[in-house]
Amino acid sequence: MKRSLILLAALALLLPAQSALARGTPAGTTITNQAKVVYTIEATEIELDSNSVAIVVGELIDVELAWQDATNILVKPGETDRILTFLLTNTGNGTERFLLSVDSEIGGDQFDPVNPRIYLDVDGDGEFDPAVDLPYNPADPPTLAAGAALIVFVLNDIPSGVDDGDRGISALAAESATGTGAPGTAFPGQGDGGVNAVVGASGGASAAQGIYQVSRVELTAIKSATVADPFGGSEPLPGATITYTIVVEVTGTAPANDVRVSDDIPEHTTYQGGTLRLDGAPLTDAADGDAGEVLGSVVTVRLGDLQDVTRTVTFQVVID
């Protein structure tokens, strides 16, 4: 009987110890367990409780840092305060402070972003606001509860001597203020409530890279006019027809968005209905489903998003 009770007590010690490794259980949680033995003597059922075993869950130190921008951040030479967005998550089971650092000279790119700075998303809206969001203070690093996350902004300036398509990398790193090391490294008494803190799979540190990409978008619009007079010449006489041509050219590695051509019909002329063209294809004068319209004295053609392309708009007026 005594041997059975000893075996049950030993099992009670082992089971809570395995549960304590679960990441989801908060550090400092007490896991208690007590066995019960039921036996019969001369038809009388007797219950016997074992001693109660208590295990206090230790703190697991883990962290994850991830770049949040969906694509490379398009920049131009000489721009300042260009933002990269990261998400810092405490993936451990206790409250932790995290030390942050940024490195914009890590290589593997065509230029080094300069003047790196770290800001914390104080209001939690995910949008950088210099009037609200605070610069990171190494003497007061952010503290996150277990499972909590924080948006971190990294700001860099873009040097002037960069070329179209060049990439610049900036890396943010985070590490536990309690300590880092190989998984399983213990820091006795350093966890929540004085429990032991143990480094998890992340090593107590994480890093992520954000990428800037130079995009020199250039848009030019050149307008020209040709005249055809009623006598077969090119004199700008009353009754002569003027054909206006607007050539829009976009070059670069990123699109110019929502491009629209707007042209006022000149005074002393009358627009000739049905002469509006885009790349030679006719457009209606009405505000309908195609790209062009003539409302009052304004000709408008919507070109949309353009990248590395040339579009040509033409229309005609007659000199009054």
Buried (B, 14 or more C-beta within 10 A) or exposed (E): EEEEBEEBBEEBEEBBEEEBEEEEBBBBBEBEBEBEEEEEEEEEEEEEEBEEBEBBBBBBBBBBBEBBEEEBBBBBBEBEEBBBBBBBBBBBBBBBBBBBBBBBEEEEBEBBBBEBEBBBBEEEEEEBEEEEBEEBEEEEBBEBEBEBBBBBBBBBBBBEEBEBEBBBBBBBBBBBBBBBBEBEBBBEEBBBBEBBBBBBEBBBBBBBBBBBBBBBBEEEEEEEEEBBBEEEEEEEEEEBBBBBBBBBBBBBBBBBEEBEBEBEBBEEBEBBEEBBBBEEEEBBBEEEEBBBBBEEEEBBBBBEEBBEBEBBBBBBBBBE
